[in-house]
Amino acid sequence: MDKRKIIIDTDIGDDIDDALAIAFALNSPEVEVIGITTVFRNTDARAKIAANLLNLAGKNISIHAGCSQPIINREDVTQIPCQYSENMNRFIYNKDIHAVDFIINTVMESDGTITLVPIGPLTNIAMAILKCPELKTKLKEIVLMGGCYYSHYNEWNIRCDPEAAKIVFESGIPIKAVGLDVTLKCRLSEDDLNLIENSPSPVAKFLSELIRRWRNVTKSLPILHDPLAICAVFNDNIIEMKNERILVETKGEYTRGTTFNITALNRQEDKEIVDSHIKVAKNVDEKAFVKLFLERIII
């Protein structure tokens, strides 16, 4: 079986789903994680959380911190993610190469088989496209978590940097977008969390620790937003994808950051829709996905 080579671009440390997604990817034989890049606010702390996770997994994968500020919005880049702890300060990552340059170099030196999997705001991906437009013809595809395509909702990853999202969606690169339409159906229960906590896996123990820190702030149960994007890289059975024409709103007072599905509005011919470079997730077999996720996390 040929493994799909992926680079995961993440804002790990705030919502718990990023850490769960990385762990899921590391335990999925269908993919090979060849790099992890961090984005949004404190990218240094995020990189150290990722380095801690990789260390426990026994994986030697290059980690690079990326853009801390969106293209237009201003953020507090010193903000410490809730899952970060001081003992993570000892974990190191590659500080010599910026995430954007790592993405460009890795993709341009490849044979065209790399998939980018952004599960945070799309700033690093957009900046890579702007800096090296040749990426548009070299990337296999982008599989992202973000947006909401069958109802109007300003999803977090898109809302944090709408200008970056607009660049990515209009790039012409083949895109699979997994949004809130399907991810909100994929939730873990208390029983599921107990399975993770009782697993003998060091990674699962670490995830339980991160989940506890996250729940101290949110009082919530995890939703598998980002892990579902990892699943979309290699599984065509669990997620139903549909070609759509998507625009990212960047100017509306209340709608900035909304991903508008304009297929129905424009009444495009079927052939034009099929030829769209964007596929969005329309349905998911949530029970099958949660089962697959848990099987790979608790081993």
C-alpha positions as CSV (number, residue, x, y, z in Angstrom):
1,M,0.0,0.0,0.0
2,D,1.4,3.4,-1.0
3,K,1.3,5.8,1.9
4,R,0.1,9.4,1.3
5,K,2.8,11.8,2.3
6,I,1.3,14.6,4.3
7,I,2.4,17.8,6.1
8,I,0.1,18.8,8.9
9,D,-0.3,22.5,9.6
10,T,-1.8,23.0,13.0
11,D,-2.7,25.4,15.8
12,I,-2.3,22.7,18.4
13,G,-2.8,23.7,22.0
14,D,-6.1,25.5,22.1
15,D,-8.9,23.1,21.0
16,I,-8.0,19.5,21.8
17,D,-8.8,18.2,18.3
18,D,-5.4,19.1,16.8
19,A,-3.5,16.9,19.2
20,L,-6.1,14.1,18.6
21,A,-5.6,14.6,14.8
22,I,-1.9,14.3,14.9
23,A,-2.0,11.2,17.1
24,F,-4.6,9.7,14.7
25,A,-2.4,10.4,11.7
26,L,0.7,8.9,13.4
27,N,-1.3,5.7,13.9
28,S,-2.8,5.5,10.4
29,P,-0.9,3.2,8.1
30,E,-2.4,4.9,5.1
31,V,-0.4,8.1,5.6
32,E,3.2,9.2,6.3
33,V,3.6,12.4,8.2
34,I,6.7,14.1,6.8
35,G,6.4,17.4,8.6
36,I,4.4,19.4,11.1
37,T,4.1,23.2,11.0
38,T,2.4,25.5,13.5
39,V,0.3,28.6,12.9
40,F,-1.5,31.3,14.7
41,R,-0.6,33.2,17.9
42,N,2.1,31.5,20.0
43,T,3.6,29.2,17.3
44,D,6.7,28.5,19.4
45,A,4.6,27.0,22.3
46,R,2.5,25.1,19.7
47,A,5.7,23.6,18.2
48,K,6.8,22.4,21.6
49,I,3.5,20.7,22.4
50,A,3.8,18.9,19.0
51,A,7.4,18.0,19.8
52,N,6.4,16.5,23.1
53,L,3.7,14.3,21.4
54,L,6.2,13.1,18.7
55,N,8.8,12.3,21.4
56,L,6.3,10.0,23.2
57,A,5.3,8.5,19.8
58,G,9.0,7.8,19.0
59,K,8.7,9.7,15.8
60,N,11.5,11.8,14.2
61,I,9.5,14.2,12.2
62,S,10.6,17.8,11.4
63,I,8.6,20.5,13.2
64,H,8.6,24.2,12.1
65,A,6.9,27.2,13.7
66,G,5.2,29.5,11.2
67,C,3.1,32.7,11.0
68,S,1.8,33.9,14.3
69,Q,-0.1,36.8,12.9
70,P,-2.9,36.6,10.3
71,I,-2.6,38.6,7.1
72,I,-4.7,41.5,8.4
73,N,-6.0,40.7,11.9
74,R,-3.7,41.3,14.9
75,E,-3.4,38.7,17.6
76,D,-1.6,38.3,21.0
77,V,1.3,36.2,20.0
78,T,2.5,35.7,23.6
79,Q,-0.7,34.0,24.6
80,I,0.0,30.5,26.1
81,P,-2.2,27.7,24.8
82,C,-4.2,26.0,27.5
83,Q,-2.5,22.6,26.8
84,Y,1.0,23.9,27.2
85,S,3.0,23.3,30.4
86,E,6.4,24.5,31.5
87,N,8.0,21.1,31.2
88,M,7.4,21.2,27.5
89,N,10.1,23.9,27.2
90,R,12.8,21.2,27.0
91,F,11.4,19.9,23.7
92,I,13.2,21.2,20.7
93,Y,12.2,21.7,17.0
94,N,13.8,23.2,13.9
95,K,14.0,26.9,14.5
96,D,16.3,27.5,11.5
97,I,13.6,27.1,8.8
98,H,10.3,28.9,8.9
99,A,7.2,26.8,8.4
100,V,6.4,28.6,5.1
101,D,9.9,27.9,3.7
102,F,9.7,24.3,4.9
103,I,6.4,23.8,3.1
104,I,7.8,25.4,-0.1
105,N,11.1,23.5,-0.1
106,T,9.6,20.2,0.7
107,V,6.8,20.4,-1.9
108,M,9.0,21.8,-4.7
109,E,11.7,19.2,-4.1
110,S,9.1,16.4,-4.2
111,D,7.7,14.3,-7.0
112,G,4.3,15.9,-6.7
113,T,2.8,13.5,-4.2
114,I,2.6,15.7,-1.1
115,T,-0.7,16.6,0.5
116,L,-1.0,19.6,2.8
117,V,-3.4,19.1,5.7
118,P,-4.1,22.4,7.4
119,I,-6.2,22.0,10.5
120,G,-5.9,25.6,11.7
121,P,-6.1,29.1,10.2
122,L,-4.7,29.0,6.6
123,T,-2.0,31.7,7.0
124,N,1.0,29.5,6.4
125,I,-0.5,27.9,3.3
126,A,-1.6,31.2,1.8
127,M,1.9,32.8,2.4
128,A,3.5,29.8,0.8
129,I,1.3,30.2,-2.3
130,L,2.1,33.9,-2.5
131,K,5.8,33.4,-2.1
132,C,6.0,30.4,-4.5
133,P,3.1,30.3,-7.0
134,E,4.6,27.2,-8.5
135,L,3.2,25.3,-5.6
136,K,-0.1,25.4,-7.4
137,T,1.1,22.9,-9.9
138,K,3.3,20.8,-7.6
139,L,0.9,20.0,-4.7
140,K,-1.2,16.8,-5.0
141,E,-4.0,18.4,-3.0
142,I,-5.0,20.3,0.2
143,V,-7.2,18.5,2.7
144,L,-8.3,21.0,5.3
145,M,-10.6,21.4,8.3
146,G,-12.5,24.6,8.1
147,G,-15.7,26.3,7.0
148,C,-19.3,25.3,6.9
149,Y,-20.8,24.7,3.4
150,Y,-24.5,23.9,3.7
151,S,-25.4,26.5,6.2
152,H,-24.1,29.9,7.0
153,Y,-21.7,29.9,9.9
154,N,-18.4,31.6,10.5
155,E,-16.2,28.7,11.4
156,W,-13.1,29.5,13.6
157,N,-10.2,28.5,11.3
158,I,-11.6,30.5,8.4
159,R,-12.7,33.4,10.6
160,C,-9.2,33.8,12.1
161,D,-7.7,34.6,8.7
162,P,-10.3,35.1,6.0
163,E,-7.8,36.7,3.6
164,A,-5.6,33.6,3.8
165,A,-8.6,31.3,3.2
166,K,-9.6,33.3,0.2
167,I,-6.1,32.9,-1.3
168,V,-6.1,29.2,-0.7
169,F,-9.7,28.5,-2.0
170,E,-9.0,30.6,-5.1
171,S,-5.6,29.0,-5.8
172,G,-6.9,26.3,-8.2
173,I,-5.2,23.6,-6.1
174,P,-7.4,20.6,-5.6
175,I,-9.1,21.0,-2.2
176,K,-11.0,18.7,0.1
177,A,-12.7,20.8,2.7
178,V,-14.1,19.2,5.9
179,G,-16.4,21.6,7.7
180,L,-18.8,21.9,10.6
181,D,-21.6,20.3,8.5
182,V,-20.0,16.9,9.3
183,T,-17.5,17.4,12.1
184,L,-20.1,18.4,14.7
185,K,-21.6,14.9,14.4
186,C,-18.3,13.3,15.5
187,R,-18.2,13.6,19.3
188,L,-16.4,11.6,22.0
189,S,-18.3,10.5,25.1
190,E,-17.1,10.1,28.7
191,D,-16.8,6.4,28.0
192,D,-14.6,7.1,25.0
193,L,-12.4,9.3,27.1
194,N,-12.1,6.5,29.7
195,L,-10.9,4.2,27.0
196,I,-8.2,6.6,26.0
197,E,-7.1,7.2,29.6
198,N,-6.9,3.5,30.3
199,S,-4.9,2.7,27.3
200,P,-1.3,1.6,27.9
201,S,0.0,3.8,25.1
202,P,2.2,6.7,26.2
203,V,0.7,8.8,23.5
204,A,-2.9,8.0,24.7
205,K,-1.8,8.9,28.3
206,F,-0.4,12.2,27.1
207,L,-3.6,12.9,25.2
208,S,-5.6,12.3,28.3
209,E,-3.4,14.8,30.1
210,L,-4.0,17.4,27.4
211,I,-7.8,16.6,27.4
212,R,-7.9,17.3,31.1
213,R,-6.2,20.7,30.7
214,W,-8.5,21.6,27.9
215,R,-11.6,20.5,29.8
216,N,-10.6,22.6,32.8
217,V,-11.1,25.6,30.5
218,T,-13.9,24.5,28.3
219,K,-15.9,22.0,30.4
220,S,-16.7,20.3,27.2
221,L,-16.4,16.9,25.5
222,P,-14.1,16.7,22.4
223,I,-15.4,17.0,18.9
224,L,-13.3,15.4,16.3
225,H,-13.1,18.3,13.8
226,D,-9.5,17.9,12.9
227,P,-9.2,14.1,13.0
228,L,-12.0,13.9,10.4
229,A,-9.8,15.9,8.0
230,I,-7.0,13.4,8.5
231,C,-9.5,10.6,7.6
232,A,-10.5,12.5,4.5
233,V,-7.0,12.1,3.1
234,F,-7.3,8.4,2.7
235,N,-10.9,7.2,3.3
236,D,-13.6,7.6,0.7
237,N,-16.2,5.4,2.5
238,I,-16.7,7.3,5.8
239,I,-17.1,10.8,4.3
240,E,-19.3,11.8,1.4
241,M,-17.6,14.6,-0.6
242,K,-19.3,16.7,-3.2
243,N,-17.9,19.2,-5.8
244,E,-19.0,22.7,-5.0
245,R,-18.1,26.3,-5.9
246,I,-17.0,28.1,-2.7
247,L,-16.3,31.8,-2.1
248,V,-14.8,33.1,1.1
249,E,-16.4,36.4,2.3
250,T,-13.8,38.9,3.5
251,K,-15.7,42.2,3.7
252,G,-19.0,41.7,5.3
253,E,-19.6,43.3,8.7
254,Y,-21.3,40.2,10.1
255,T,-20.3,37.6,7.4
256,R,-16.5,38.0,7.2
257,G,-15.0,34.6,7.3
258,T,-18.1,32.8,6.0
259,T,-17.6,30.1,3.3
260,F,-20.4,30.6,0.8
261,N,-21.5,27.7,-1.4
262,I,-22.5,29.5,-4.6
263,T,-23.2,26.4,-6.7
264,A,-27.0,26.6,-6.3
265,L,-27.1,30.4,-6.6
266,N,-25.4,30.4,-10.0
267,R,-27.3,27.4,-11.4
268,Q,-24.0,26.2,-13.0
269,E,-24.2,23.3,-15.5
270,D,-23.4,19.9,-14.0
271,K,-20.1,19.6,-15.9
272,E,-18.8,22.9,-14.5
273,I,-19.6,21.7,-11.0
274,V,-17.9,18.4,-11.6
275,D,-14.8,20.3,-12.8
276,S,-14.7,22.4,-9.7
277,H,-11.3,22.0,-7.9
278,I,-13.1,22.1,-4.5
279,K,-14.8,19.1,-2.8
280,V,-16.6,19.6,0.5
281,A,-17.8,17.1,3.0
282,K,-21.6,16.7,2.9
283,N,-22.2,13.6,5.0
284,V,-20.3,11.4,7.4
285,D,-20.8,8.0,8.9
286,E,-20.0,9.3,12.4
287,K,-20.3,6.0,14.2
288,A,-17.8,4.3,11.8
289,F,-15.4,7.2,12.2
290,V,-15.4,7.4,16.0
291,K,-14.9,3.6,16.0
292,L,-11.9,3.9,13.6
293,F,-10.5,6.8,15.6
294,L,-10.6,5.1,18.9
295,E,-9.2,1.8,17.5
296,R,-6.1,3.7,16.4
297,I,-5.7,6.0,19.4
298,I,-5.9,3.4,22.2
299,I,-3.5,0.8,20.7
